[in-house]
Amino acid sequence: MRGHISAHAVCTAIREDIVSGALAPGSRLIEEILAARYGVSRVPVREALRTLQSEGFVTTRHHAGACVAEPTEQEAADLLDVRALLEPLGAARAAARRSPDHLKVLRGLVRLGRERARHGSPADLRQLDGWFHETLARAAGSPSLTALLTQLRRKIEWMYAVEPPARAGESWDEHGAVLDAVARGDTERARSLMAAHIERSLPVYRLRRPADATVRDPKRPVNTARARS
């Protein structure tokens, strides 16, 4: 049974544990222990660690082997700068290339976001915000750009805690304005609105400290089935 779980599924599971803090920055990643943790052989674990090293989540230390990376404050700050460059580009591309299906999903998310901003929880809003930005990235019609934006969002989630927004309703109105520009095919307006949205969102990002991580019981089995598709 172990051999049926792909390296991609194992990579997804390890990445999620790193982002959540279950595997803390600096901790060693021993193939044998990880294989037992995820119920797989060492081969997909080895492949997954190579992928995660290329993404910047894992590093290799002399005499210690693979470890969870420990990004510096400067590296974390650079991620927000890169986001400020790439997300407006993604919005502009989405305005030029979006499909009717993308617009349908985005409209549904904006409708839900506005509703939850009035009556929902911060966790609901964070999840909906992530879905909106991920869908917009896919609407850009560029697999390379979508992959970059997806990886960027994962790393920002790993390095930053997001404070509950004091202006949740305004934030979703900004999402709606971006969507309107995308729906009209107005690339420059979509770009400028997304740039302004990102600039206004910066105060809610707080650099994580070790105590911020939500650590999961390392003995508890991890569900890799969701990532197999």
N, C-alpha and C positions, 0 to 999 in steps of 0.2 A: 504493500500500500504506500510505503514511503516514496517509492520512485515515481508515483503518479502526480506528485505536487511539483509544479514547475518552478524554475529559478525565479521567474517573474513574480509568482505568488509569494515566494519566500522573501524576495526583495521588497515587495509591497508591505508585507507584515513587519519586517525589520525596520523599514523606513517609518511606518506608523508608530512603532514603539520608540524610535528615536525622537520623532516629532512630539509625541505625547510626554516624553520624559521617562518612560518605563525603562529605557536604556539611556542612562545619564551621560552627559558629556564627559569624555575622558575614560569611560569604562571600557575594559577589554572585551573584545568580541571573539571568543574562542569557538572555532568551528564545531567542535564536538558538543559543546554545551548548547550552542544555538541549534544544532541539528536535533538534539533531544527536546529543546524548548518548542520547536515548531513541528516535530514529528516527521522529519525528513532525513535523508542521507546528507553527508557532508558535501557532496558535489554541488547541489543547487545552492547551498549556503555559500560555498566558495565563489560561485558565479555571482550571487547576489551581492556579496561584499565588494567584488570588483566593480560592479555597477554603482554601488553606493559611494565608493571611493571616487569614481569619476564625477559623481554629482556633488561631492563635497561634504557628504554626511559622515564619511568614514575616512580615517587616516591611518597610516602605518608608522609605527614607532620602532626604533631599533631596540631589540631584545624584548619587546612587548607584543609585536605583531599588530593586528588590526584593532583599532580603538574607535569609539565614537569621537568625532571631531569636536574640538573646543574652539568655536569661532571667537574672534576678538570683537571688541566693540566697534572697531573701524570696519571690519568685514560686515557686521550687522548693519551699520549705517550705510555702507555702500549698496546693500540690497535695496533699501528704500529709494536710493538715488536711481538705481537701475530700473526699479518699478516705475518711477516717475517718467522715465524715458520710454519704456516698452508698452505700458498699458495704454497711453494715448495713441501710440502707433497701432496697437491692436484694435482700438475703437474705430480708428480711421479705416483700417482694412475691413472691419466688420461692416461699416457703412457702405463699402464698395462691393462686398461679396456675400452678405448675409442671405440666407434662404428664408422662405416663408415659415419653415419649421422653427428656425432659430428665433424669428420674431415672435412666433406664438409662445414659445417657452419663456422668452424674456418678458413679454407682456404679463404672463401669468406670475412670474417671479416678482415683478414690480407691484402688481396688484396685491399679492400676498405680503410683500415687504411693507407696503403702506398700511395694510390692515394690522400686521403684527407690531408695527411701530407704535400703533395706538393701544393695542391690547396684549401684545405678546411678551415673551421673555427675551433677555439678552442672548441666550443660547440659540433661540429660534432665529433671531436677526443675524447672528454671525453665520449660521448655516446658510440662510437665504442669500446673504451677501456673497458668500463663497460660490454658491451656485450661479448667481448672476454673473460674476466676473469670469467664472469658468466657461459658461455658455457664450459669453461675449468673445472670449478667446477662441473658442471653437468656430464661432461665426466669422472669424477673420479669414478662414479658408486657407491657412498656411500651417501645415503640420509642424514645421520647424518653430514658428513663432508661438503656436499653441503649446508646444512642449516646453519652450523657454519660460513662458508665463506660468505654466503649471508648476514647474520646478521652482520658480521664483516664489510663488505663493506658499509652497510647502516649506521652503527655507525660512520665509518670513514668519510663518506660523510657528516654526521651531524656535526661532530666536526671540520672538516678541510675544508678550501677552497684550491682548486688546482690551482696553477699558470699555465698560458699557457706554455707548455713545450718549451724550447729553442732548444731541440733536438728531436723534434717529429719524424723525419724520422728515427733516430737511435733507438728510442723507439719501433717503429713498426718493424724495422729489428730484434730487440730482441724478439718481439712477434713471428716473423716468425721463428727464431731459436728454440724457445721453441716448436712451432708447429711441426717443422721438427723432433725434438727429440721424441715428443709424437707420431707422425705418424710412426716412426721407432720402437716404443716400448722401447726406451732407457730410462728407469726410472731414472737412476742416472744422466744422462745428463740433462733430463727435470728438475729434482730437482735443480741441480746446476745453470742452466741457469735462472730459475725463481728466485732463491735466489739472483743472481747477478742483475737481472732486478729490483727487489724490492729495493735493496740497492741503485742502481743508481737513482731510482725515488724519494727517500726521500726528496731531496731539493725542490720539487715542492709543498710539503704539508705545508700549513700555518694554524696555529690554528685560528679558527674563533673567532671573537669578535661579540658582539651583533649587531654592525652596519653592519656586513657583511651579515646578514640574509636578504633574499628577502621576505618581509612580504606581504602576500596576503590579500586583503580586507576580513575581517572576516564575512561580511554580504553576500559575494558572495557564491552562492550554490556550493557545492563540488560534482564532478561527482564520485560516488562510483560504477558505473556500470562496469568499467574496472576491478575492483577487485572481481567481483562476481563469476567469473569462477573458 
